[in-house]
Amino acid sequence: MRSLTSLGETVGGLLKARGETVAVSESSTGGLVSAALLAVPGASAYFMGGGVIYTHPARKALLGVRLRDHPGIRSASEPYAAIAAAAMRDKLETTWGLAETGAAGPTGNRYGDAAGHTCVAVVGPVERRFTLETGSGDREANMWAFAEATLAELEAALRAAG
């Protein structure tokens, strides 16, 4: 398992060098993505804030997103992750919005996704989305895998943006 600093240092360095900022919405990573970004010295130059959006009340209060305004969208999906990333980006006026939402385990979620399922979206100058299925019910291992994959997706977007 990597350290928080090693998990966030590449993305943090890229954001700092480019003078860009990020806001984070995470769910089943439980704050690991934000913690990794904040573990890097000088994080205040690029990390504007974030939230662990784990419940419906949190989604309403922190994102201002109501699923009834997005028919057919469920919260453990790529479209929802994109909505969450865009909402956080808009609220904090950042260059990038990053969101993760899924089911860490040991069981799946109420939408029928198995444990080890997460969806990630990056919204900014480049937009990316993906779904990860680990096939594992190990909650903590999934949380770390989800955080690593989420930051890797942000790194890929940063590199694609030039």
One Martini backbone bead per residue (centre of mass of N, CA, C, O) as a GRO file, in nm:
protein
  162
    1MET     BB    1   0.097   0.037   0.023
    2ARG     BB    2   0.065   0.355  -0.017
    3SER     BB    3   0.116   0.666   0.045
    4LEU     BB    4  -0.034   0.960   0.047
    5THR     BB    5   0.192   1.123  -0.082
    6SER     BB    6   0.250   0.931  -0.325
    7LEU     BB    7  -0.041   0.952  -0.437
    8GLY     BB    8  -0.035   1.295  -0.469
    9GLU     BB    9   0.234   1.416  -0.600
   10THR     BB   10   0.192   1.420  -0.906
   11VAL     BB   11  -0.068   1.584  -0.920
   12GLY     BB   12   0.027   1.820  -0.746
   13GLY     BB   13   0.262   1.901  -0.930
   14LEU     BB   14   0.097   1.960  -1.183
   15LEU     BB   15  -0.093   2.172  -1.068
   16LYS     BB   16   0.122   2.369  -0.970
   17ALA     BB   17   0.275   2.412  -1.243
   18ARG     BB   18  -0.009   2.516  -1.385
   19GLY     BB   19  -0.207   2.677  -1.189
   20GLU     BB   20  -0.417   2.468  -1.077
   21THR     BB   21  -0.742   2.342  -0.974
   22VAL     BB   22  -0.928   2.149  -0.713
   23ALA     BB   23  -1.228   1.950  -0.670
   24VAL     BB   24  -1.394   1.717  -0.436
   25SER     BB   25  -1.589   1.412  -0.483
   26GLU     BB   26  -1.663   1.165  -0.240
   27SER     BB   27  -1.726   0.831  -0.115
   28SER     BB   28  -1.580   0.528  -0.094
   29THR     BB   29  -1.300   0.674  -0.004
   30GLY     BB   30  -1.347   0.866   0.257
   31GLY     BB   31  -1.098   1.094   0.179
   32LEU     BB   32  -0.833   0.990   0.036
   33VAL     BB   33  -0.802   1.189  -0.194
   34SER     BB   34  -0.776   1.444  -0.027
   35ALA     BB   35  -0.546   1.346   0.156
   36ALA     BB   36  -0.339   1.309  -0.072
   37LEU     BB   37  -0.341   1.603  -0.170
   38LEU     BB   38  -0.275   1.722   0.128
   39ALA     BB   39   0.011   1.574   0.179
   40VAL     BB   40   0.122   1.787  -0.001
   41PRO     BB   41   0.325   2.026  -0.016
   42GLY     BB   42   0.133   2.307  -0.115
   43ALA     BB   43  -0.184   2.243  -0.154
   44SER     BB   44  -0.312   2.537  -0.147
   45ALA     BB   45  -0.256   2.592  -0.459
   46TYR     BB   46  -0.489   2.347  -0.557
   47PHE     BB   47  -0.672   2.292  -0.302
   48MET     BB   48  -1.014   2.394  -0.240
   49GLY     BB   49  -1.185   2.121  -0.194
   50GLY     BB   50  -1.434   1.901  -0.025
   51GLY     BB   51  -1.629   1.583  -0.018
   52VAL     BB   52  -1.823   1.344   0.154
   53ILE     BB   53  -2.067   1.181  -0.046
   54TYR     BB   54  -2.276   0.945   0.132
   55THR     BB   55  -2.554   1.101   0.115
   56HIS     BB   56  -2.835   1.260   0.041
   57PRO     BB   57  -2.795   1.510   0.227
   58ALA     BB   58  -2.508   1.571   0.119
   59ARG     BB   59  -2.579   1.615  -0.175
   60LYS     BB   60  -2.770   1.851  -0.127
   61ALA     BB   61  -2.580   2.039   0.051
   62LEU     BB   62  -2.291   2.018  -0.113
   63LEU     BB   63  -2.397   2.002  -0.428
   64GLY     BB   64  -2.703   2.057  -0.516
   65VAL     BB   65  -2.819   1.764  -0.582
   66ARG     BB   66  -3.098   1.624  -0.763
   67LEU     BB   67  -3.212   1.339  -0.906
   68ARG     BB   68  -3.490   1.448  -1.016
   69ASP     BB   69  -3.318   1.638  -1.225
   70HIS     BB   70  -3.199   1.330  -1.325
   71PRO     BB   71  -3.324   1.120  -1.510
   72GLY     BB   72  -3.185   0.790  -1.468
   73ILE     BB   73  -2.996   0.863  -1.239
   74ARG     BB   74  -2.739   0.714  -1.053
   75SER     BB   75  -2.493   0.731  -0.807
   76ALA     BB   76  -2.338   0.460  -0.935
   77SER     BB   77  -2.222   0.652  -1.190
   78GLU     BB   78  -2.088   0.826  -1.443
   79PRO     BB   79  -2.295   1.056  -1.468
   80TYR     BB   80  -2.291   1.130  -1.168
   81ALA     BB   81  -1.991   1.190  -1.142
   82ALA     BB   82  -2.004   1.431  -1.340
   83ILE     BB   83  -2.202   1.599  -1.176
   84ALA     BB   84  -2.028   1.616  -0.918
   85ALA     BB   85  -1.776   1.742  -1.044
   86ALA     BB   86  -1.919   1.996  -1.156
   87ALA     BB   87  -2.036   2.100  -0.890
   88MET     BB   88  -1.767   2.137  -0.741
   89ARG     BB   89  -1.632   2.319  -0.945
   90ASP     BB   90  -1.845   2.547  -0.937
   91LYS     BB   91  -1.850   2.609  -0.629
   92LEU     BB   92  -1.507   2.649  -0.631
   93GLU     BB   93  -1.380   2.756  -0.890
   94THR     BB   94  -1.230   2.539  -1.075
   95THR     BB   95  -1.061   2.365  -1.311
   96TRP     BB   96  -1.127   2.100  -1.142
   97GLY     BB   97  -1.328   1.803  -1.129
   98LEU     BB   98  -1.370   1.537  -0.879
   99ALA     BB   99  -1.516   1.198  -0.889
  100GLU     BB  100  -1.648   0.949  -0.654
  101THR     BB  101  -1.856   0.637  -0.686
  102GLY     BB  102  -1.961   0.359  -0.464
  103ALA     BB  103  -1.865   0.011  -0.353
  104ALA     BB  104  -1.658  -0.119  -0.112
  105GLY     BB  105  -1.800  -0.278   0.120
  106PRO     BB  106  -1.877  -0.610   0.144
  107THR     BB  107  -2.111  -0.503  -0.017
  108GLY     BB  108  -2.330  -0.387  -0.206
  109ASN     BB  109  -2.566  -0.196  -0.350
  110ARG     BB  110  -2.898  -0.084  -0.415
  111TYR     BB  111  -2.832  -0.095  -0.747
  112GLY     BB  112  -2.652  -0.381  -0.797
  113ASP     BB  113  -2.371  -0.340  -0.710
  114ALA     BB  114  -2.081  -0.457  -0.643
  115ALA     BB  115  -1.832  -0.500  -0.474
  116GLY     BB  116  -1.586  -0.291  -0.621
  117HIS     BB  117  -1.754  -0.039  -0.719
  118THR     BB  118  -1.663   0.237  -0.943
  119CYS     BB  119  -1.696   0.589  -1.024
  120VAL     BB  120  -1.533   0.824  -1.248
  121ALA     BB  121  -1.472   1.187  -1.269
  122VAL     BB  122  -1.358   1.439  -1.500
  123VAL     BB  123  -1.372   1.803  -1.488
  124GLY     BB  124  -1.258   2.009  -1.766
  125PRO     BB  125  -1.053   2.056  -2.022
  126VAL     BB  126  -1.086   1.751  -1.953
  127GLU     BB  127  -1.285   1.457  -2.003
  128ARG     BB  128  -1.352   1.183  -1.770
  129ARG     BB  129  -1.443   0.825  -1.757
  130PHE     BB  130  -1.495   0.548  -1.515
  131THR     BB  131  -1.495   0.195  -1.440
  132LEU     BB  132  -1.452  -0.003  -1.142
  133GLU     BB  133  -1.372  -0.361  -1.092
  134THR     BB  134  -1.235  -0.568  -0.844
  135GLY     BB  135  -1.394  -0.828  -0.705
  136SER     BB  136  -1.407  -0.715  -0.408
  137GLY     BB  137  -1.493  -0.710  -0.040
  138ASP     BB  138  -1.255  -0.528   0.050
  139ARG     BB  139  -1.292  -0.230   0.174
  140GLU     BB  140  -1.006  -0.105   0.211
  141ALA     BB  141  -0.882  -0.195  -0.056
  142ASN     BB  142  -1.089  -0.043  -0.228
  143MET     BB  143  -1.038   0.240  -0.131
  144TRP     BB  144  -0.745   0.248  -0.234
  145ALA     BB  145  -0.802   0.173  -0.529
  146PHE     BB  146  -0.992   0.410  -0.586
  147ALA     BB  147  -0.794   0.639  -0.521
  148GLU     BB  148  -0.577   0.565  -0.724
  149ALA     BB  149  -0.761   0.572  -0.978
  150THR     BB  150  -0.857   0.865  -0.948
  151LEU     BB  151  -0.574   0.997  -0.966
  152ALA     BB  152  -0.497   0.872  -1.239
  153GLU     BB  153  -0.723   1.015  -1.398
  154LEU     BB  154  -0.628   1.300  -1.342
  155GLU     BB  155  -0.351   1.268  -1.464
  156ALA     BB  156  -0.448   1.200  -1.751
  157ALA     BB  157  -0.597   1.469  -1.794
  158LEU     BB  158  -0.357   1.656  -1.755
  159ARG     BB  159  -0.186   1.536  -1.987
  160ALA     BB  160  -0.404   1.579  -2.213
  161ALA     BB  161  -0.407   1.902  -2.170
  162GLY     BB  162  -0.082   1.976  -2.148
   0.00000   0.00000   0.00000
